Amino acid sequence: MNGHQQVVALRESGYRPTCVFINIGPTPPARRLTVAPERMLEQGGIPEVWTDGESPALADLRFLKGLRVHVSLMGGARAEFWPWWDAVVNAQPDHAFGLEPDGEVLEWRAS
């Protein structure tokens, strides 16, 4: 994964971002150093985590607990969406939104 360390560091310091985007797919090449995924919070942006071929079964997503999370397929294989969606929901976010590969909007809310 790429882009998650900034969220982990923020959580460890006692803070949390407004929301996190989980982008299923490879990290696009940074055009400038300021748009590198690990620098989004530093630049005042919303953190974007790119899965970069990581297996959702092996990904440590504890940093998502209690957060608002948006899950989108961004260049990854369609078959990757549902395993990542399940992994995000299992991490117990406060609220999860997803855009399923067929265009259906998904919503999950902690009870």
Residue frames as a rotation matrix with the C-alpha (Angstrom) as fourth column:
MET 1
0.586 0.810 0.000 0.00
0.810 -0.586 0.000 0.00
0.000 0.000 -1.000 0.00
ASN 2
-0.613 -0.730 0.301 1.07
0.735 -0.667 -0.120 3.56
0.288 0.148 0.946 -0.53
GLY 3
-0.384 0.419 0.823 -0.20
-0.120 -0.906 0.406 6.65
0.915 0.057 0.398 1.30
HIS 4
0.557 0.711 -0.429 -1.27
0.281 0.324 0.903 5.03
0.782 -0.624 -0.019 4.56
GLN 5
-0.211 -0.728 -0.653 1.75
0.896 0.123 -0.427 5.90
0.391 -0.675 0.626 6.71
GLN 6
-0.803 -0.052 0.594 0.66
-0.053 -0.986 -0.158 9.54
0.594 -0.158 0.789 7.01
VAL 7
0.240 0.955 0.172 -2.70
-0.467 -0.042 0.883 8.40
0.851 -0.293 0.436 8.41
VAL 8
0.451 -0.167 -0.877 -1.03
0.641 0.744 0.188 5.97
0.621 -0.647 0.442 10.82
ALA 9
-0.634 -0.767 -0.092 1.26
0.650 -0.465 -0.602 8.77
0.419 -0.442 0.793 12.07
LEU 10
-0.520 0.528 0.671 -1.68
-0.427 -0.841 0.332 11.14
0.740 -0.114 0.663 12.50
ARG 11
0.554 0.766 -0.327 -3.67
-0.141 0.473 0.870 8.53
0.821 -0.436 0.370 14.44
GLU 12
0.151 -0.590 -0.793 -0.67
0.835 0.506 -0.217 7.76
0.530 -0.629 0.569 16.67
SER 13
-0.855 -0.470 0.218 -0.42
0.314 -0.805 -0.504 11.46
0.412 -0.362 0.836 17.55
GLY 14
-0.656 0.649 -0.386 -4.04
0.486 -0.028 -0.873 11.46
-0.577 -0.760 -0.297 18.71
TYR 15
-0.339 0.529 -0.778 -5.65
-0.640 -0.735 -0.222 13.02
-0.689 0.423 0.588 15.64
ARG 16
-0.304 0.255 0.918 -7.58
0.584 0.811 -0.032 11.69
-0.753 0.526 -0.396 12.69
PRO 17
-0.997 -0.041 -0.060 -8.36
-0.025 -0.583 0.812 12.85
-0.068 0.811 0.580 9.17
THR 18
-0.306 0.940 -0.154 -11.87
-0.828 -0.342 -0.444 13.80
-0.470 -0.009 0.883 8.12
CYS 19
0.828 0.511 0.229 -11.91
-0.328 0.774 -0.542 10.90
-0.454 0.374 0.809 5.67
VAL 20
-0.367 -0.917 0.156 -9.63
-0.420 0.313 0.852 8.56
-0.830 0.247 -0.500 3.75
PHE 21
0.571 0.451 -0.686 -9.85
-0.815 0.212 -0.539 7.41
-0.098 0.867 0.488 0.13
ILE 22
-0.102 -0.543 0.834 -8.89
-0.141 0.838 0.528 3.80
-0.985 -0.063 -0.162 -0.57
ASN 23
0.378 0.130 -0.917 -7.97
-0.895 -0.201 -0.398 3.57
-0.236 0.971 0.041 -4.24
ILE 24
0.459 -0.157 0.875 -7.79
0.044 0.987 0.154 0.01
-0.887 -0.032 0.460 -5.53
GLY 25
0.923 -0.224 0.312 -5.00
0.336 0.076 -0.939 0.00
0.186 0.972 0.145 -8.07
PRO 26
0.036 -0.997 -0.068 -1.42
0.988 0.046 -0.149 1.10
0.152 -0.062 0.986 -8.66
THR 27
0.275 -0.061 -0.959 -0.17
0.432 -0.884 0.180 4.44
-0.859 -0.464 -0.217 -7.42
PRO 28
0.863 -0.008 0.505 0.00
0.475 -0.326 -0.817 6.85
0.172 0.945 -0.278 -10.34
PRO 29
-0.172 -0.985 0.010 3.39
0.940 -0.167 -0.298 8.48
0.295 -0.042 0.954 -10.90
ALA 30
0.391 0.246 -0.887 3.72
0.639 -0.766 0.069 11.74
-0.663 -0.594 -0.457 -8.94
ARG 31
0.611 -0.130 0.781 4.04
0.636 -0.507 -0.582 14.74
0.471 0.852 -0.227 -11.21
ARG 32
0.073 -0.571 0.818 5.50
-0.437 -0.755 -0.488 16.80
0.896 -0.322 -0.305 -8.41
LEU 33
-0.783 -0.436 -0.443 6.80
0.201 0.496 -0.845 15.91
0.588 -0.750 -0.301 -4.97
THR 34
-0.825 0.465 0.321 3.83
-0.551 -0.537 -0.639 17.75
-0.125 -0.704 0.699 -3.42
VAL 35
0.189 0.950 -0.250 1.30
-0.964 0.228 0.136 15.30
0.186 0.215 0.959 -4.87
ALA 36
-0.666 -0.449 -0.596 3.05
-0.296 0.892 -0.341 12.16
0.685 -0.051 -0.727 -3.59
PRO 37
0.205 0.884 -0.419 0.50
0.127 0.401 0.907 10.02
0.970 -0.240 -0.030 -1.69
GLU 38
0.059 -0.218 -0.974 2.38
0.956 0.294 -0.008 10.18
0.288 -0.931 0.226 1.63
ARG 39
-0.877 -0.433 -0.211 2.34
0.474 -0.851 -0.225 14.00
-0.082 -0.297 0.951 1.51
MET 40
-0.289 0.843 0.454 -1.39
0.528 -0.256 0.810 14.63
0.799 0.473 -0.371 0.98
LEU 41
0.571 0.513 -0.641 -2.11
0.809 -0.219 0.545 15.62
0.140 -0.830 -0.540 4.59
GLU 42
-0.244 -0.790 -0.563 0.99
0.758 -0.518 0.397 17.80
-0.605 -0.329 0.725 4.72
GLN 43
-0.942 -0.111 0.316 -0.32
0.314 -0.622 0.717 19.65
0.117 0.775 0.621 1.67
GLY 44
-0.688 0.723 -0.064 -3.80
-0.520 -0.553 -0.651 20.11
-0.506 -0.415 0.756 3.18
GLY 45
-0.387 0.533 -0.752 -5.39
-0.747 0.297 0.595 17.38
0.540 0.792 0.283 1.07
ILE 46
0.595 0.620 0.511 -7.43
-0.778 0.604 0.173 14.31
-0.201 -0.500 0.842 1.88
PRO 47
-0.390 -0.830 0.398 -5.30
-0.667 0.553 0.499 11.20
-0.635 -0.071 -0.769 2.31
GLU 48
0.628 0.462 -0.626 -5.41
-0.768 0.497 -0.404 8.72
0.124 0.734 0.668 -0.54
VAL 49
-0.127 -0.610 0.782 -4.23
-0.549 0.700 0.457 5.17
-0.826 -0.371 -0.424 0.02
TRP 50
0.259 0.103 -0.960 -3.34
-0.933 0.286 -0.220 3.17
0.252 0.953 0.170 -3.08
THR 51
0.829 0.164 0.534 -3.46
-0.380 0.866 0.325 -0.61
-0.410 -0.473 0.780 -2.76
ASP 52
0.152 -0.873 -0.464 -0.54
-0.988 -0.142 -0.058 -1.15
-0.016 0.467 -0.884 -5.19
GLY 53
0.019 -0.114 -0.993 -1.16
-0.494 0.863 -0.109 -4.87
0.869 0.492 -0.040 -5.58
GLU 54
-0.804 -0.252 0.539 -1.32
-0.592 0.247 -0.767 -5.55
0.060 -0.936 -0.347 -1.84
SER 55
-0.553 0.634 -0.541 -3.56
0.369 0.768 0.524 -8.43
0.747 0.090 -0.659 -0.83
PRO 56
0.029 0.621 0.783 -6.53
-0.586 -0.624 0.517 -7.21
0.810 -0.474 0.346 1.22
ALA 57
0.819 0.265 -0.509 -6.19
0.163 0.743 0.649 -10.32
0.550 -0.615 0.565 3.40
LEU 58
0.108 -0.886 -0.451 -2.66
0.953 0.221 -0.206 -9.23
0.282 -0.407 0.869 4.35
ALA 59
-0.270 -0.202 0.941 -3.22
0.204 -0.968 -0.149 -5.47
0.941 0.152 0.303 4.61
ASP 60
-0.533 0.058 -0.844 -3.16
0.842 -0.063 -0.536 -3.89
-0.084 -0.996 -0.015 8.06
LEU 61
-0.345 0.522 0.780 -6.17
0.364 -0.691 0.624 -1.57
0.865 0.499 0.049 7.91
ARG 62
-0.054 0.323 -0.945 -6.51
0.998 0.060 -0.037 -0.85
0.044 -0.944 -0.326 11.64
PHE 63
-0.871 -0.351 -0.343 -5.81
0.376 -0.927 -0.004 2.82
-0.316 -0.132 0.939 10.91
LEU 64
-0.718 0.658 0.225 -9.31
-0.024 -0.347 0.938 3.01
0.695 0.668 0.265 9.31
LYS 65
-0.368 0.613 -0.699 -11.17
0.890 0.450 -0.074 2.21
0.269 -0.650 -0.711 12.54
GLY 66
0.022 0.538 -0.842 -13.73
0.756 -0.560 -0.338 4.90
-0.654 -0.629 -0.419 13.29
LEU 67
-0.708 -0.353 -0.612 -13.04
-0.085 -0.817 0.570 6.90
-0.701 0.455 0.549 10.12
ARG 68
0.596 0.775 -0.211 -15.12
-0.260 -0.063 -0.964 7.79
-0.760 0.629 0.163 7.08
VAL 69
-0.497 -0.812 0.307 -13.72
-0.060 0.385 0.921 5.76
-0.866 0.439 -0.240 4.18
HIS 70
0.550 0.575 -0.606 -14.35
-0.657 -0.150 -0.739 5.96
-0.516 0.805 0.295 0.44
VAL 71
-0.232 -0.587 0.776 -13.45
0.054 0.789 0.613 2.88
-0.971 0.184 -0.151 -1.64
SER 72
0.657 0.415 -0.629 -13.00
-0.566 -0.279 -0.776 3.12
-0.497 0.866 0.051 -5.42
LEU 73
0.445 -0.485 0.753 -11.58
0.668 0.740 0.081 0.95
-0.596 0.467 0.653 -8.17
MET 74
0.747 -0.274 -0.606 -8.82
-0.435 -0.891 -0.133 3.05
-0.503 0.363 -0.784 -9.74
GLY 75
0.191 -0.679 -0.709 -7.04
-0.942 0.076 -0.326 0.92
0.275 0.730 -0.625 -12.27
GLY 76
-0.648 -0.351 0.676 -7.16
-0.584 0.799 -0.146 -2.32
-0.488 -0.489 -0.723 -10.33
ALA 77
-0.888 0.340 -0.310 -8.91
0.020 0.701 0.713 -5.46
0.459 0.627 -0.629 -11.55
ARG 78
-0.106 0.956 0.273 -12.68
-0.661 -0.273 0.699 -5.59
0.743 -0.106 0.661 -11.06
ALA 79
0.397 0.252 -0.882 -12.30
0.269 0.887 0.375 -8.79
0.877 -0.386 0.285 -9.04
GLU 80
-0.628 -0.720 -0.295 -10.27
0.534 -0.123 -0.836 -6.85
0.565 -0.683 0.462 -6.44
PHE 81
-0.399 0.468 0.789 -13.16
-0.419 -0.858 0.297 -4.60
0.815 -0.212 0.538 -5.41
TRP 82
0.597 0.800 -0.063 -15.18
-0.306 0.299 0.904 -6.95
0.742 -0.520 0.423 -3.20
PRO 83
0.310 -0.526 -0.792 -12.23
0.810 0.583 -0.070 -8.37
0.498 -0.619 0.607 -1.21
TRP 84
-0.763 -0.595 0.251 -11.07
0.403 -0.742 -0.536 -4.81
0.505 -0.308 0.806 -0.51
TRP 85
-0.123 0.804 0.582 -14.60
-0.493 -0.558 0.667 -3.67
0.861 -0.205 0.465 0.38
ASP 86
0.715 0.409 -0.567 -14.90
0.194 0.664 0.722 -6.55
0.672 -0.626 0.396 2.86
ALA 87
-0.121 -0.858 -0.499 -11.46
0.890 0.129 -0.438 -5.81
0.440 -0.497 0.748 4.35
VAL 88
-0.730 -0.089 0.678 -12.35
-0.047 -0.983 -0.180 -2.13
0.682 -0.163 0.713 4.84
VAL 89
0.283 0.921 0.267 -15.69
-0.496 -0.098 0.863 -2.96
0.821 -0.377 0.430 6.49
ASN 90
0.611 -0.111 -0.784 -13.93
0.536 0.786 0.307 -5.51
0.582 -0.608 0.540 8.74
ALA 91
-0.534 -0.845 0.038 -11.57
0.605 -0.413 -0.681 -2.72
0.591 -0.340 0.731 9.88
GLN 92
0.067 0.732 -0.678 -14.64
0.993 -0.117 -0.029 -1.10
-0.101 -0.671 -0.734 11.53
PRO 93
-0.864 -0.250 0.438 -14.73
0.330 -0.937 0.118 2.35
0.381 0.246 0.891 9.97
ASP 94
-0.676 0.677 -0.291 -17.42
-0.052 -0.438 -0.898 4.72
-0.735 -0.592 0.331 11.18
HIS 95
0.555 0.800 -0.227 -18.86
-0.235 -0.111 -0.966 4.94
-0.798 0.590 0.127 7.69
ALA 96
-0.599 -0.731 0.327 -17.80
0.143 0.304 0.942 3.41
-0.788 0.611 -0.077 4.37
PHE 97
0.544 0.666 -0.510 -18.84
-0.450 -0.282 -0.848 4.41
-0.708 0.691 0.146 0.89
GLY 98
-0.469 -0.717 0.516 -17.94
0.138 0.517 0.845 2.56
-0.872 0.467 -0.144 -2.26
LEU 99
0.231 0.459 -0.858 -18.42
-0.877 -0.284 -0.388 2.78
-0.422 0.842 0.337 -5.97
GLU 100
0.206 -0.047 0.977 -18.88
0.033 0.999 0.041 -0.81
-0.978 0.024 0.207 -7.11
PRO 101
-0.751 -0.655 0.086 -17.38
0.103 0.012 0.995 -1.66
-0.652 0.756 0.059 -10.54
ASP 102
-0.471 0.646 0.600 -20.87
0.874 0.250 0.417 -1.81
0.119 0.721 -0.683 -12.12
GLY 103
-0.613 0.144 0.777 -21.63
0.098 -0.962 0.255 1.71
0.784 0.232 0.575 -10.88
GLU 104
0.483 0.809 -0.335 -23.70
0.448 0.100 0.888 0.86
0.752 -0.579 -0.314 -7.81
VAL 105
-0.214 -0.484 0.848 -23.06
-0.533 -0.670 -0.517 3.17
0.818 -0.563 -0.115 -4.85
LEU 106
0.126 0.158 -0.979 -22.54
0.582 0.788 0.202 1.27
0.803 -0.595 0.007 -1.61
GLU 107
-0.041 -0.137 0.990 -22.89
-0.661 -0.739 -0.130 2.53
0.749 -0.659 -0.061 1.93
TRP 108
0.155 0.031 -0.987 -22.02
0.612 0.782 0.121 0.84
0.776 -0.623 0.102 5.20
ARG 109
0.107 -0.045 0.993 -22.42
-0.571 -0.821 0.024 2.42
0.814 -0.570 -0.113 8.61
ALA 110
-0.851 -0.415 -0.323 -21.19
0.048 0.550 -0.834 1.22
0.524 -0.725 -0.448 12.00
SER 111
0.133 0.973 -0.190 -24.05
0.334 0.136 0.933 0.21
0.933 -0.188 -0.307 14.24
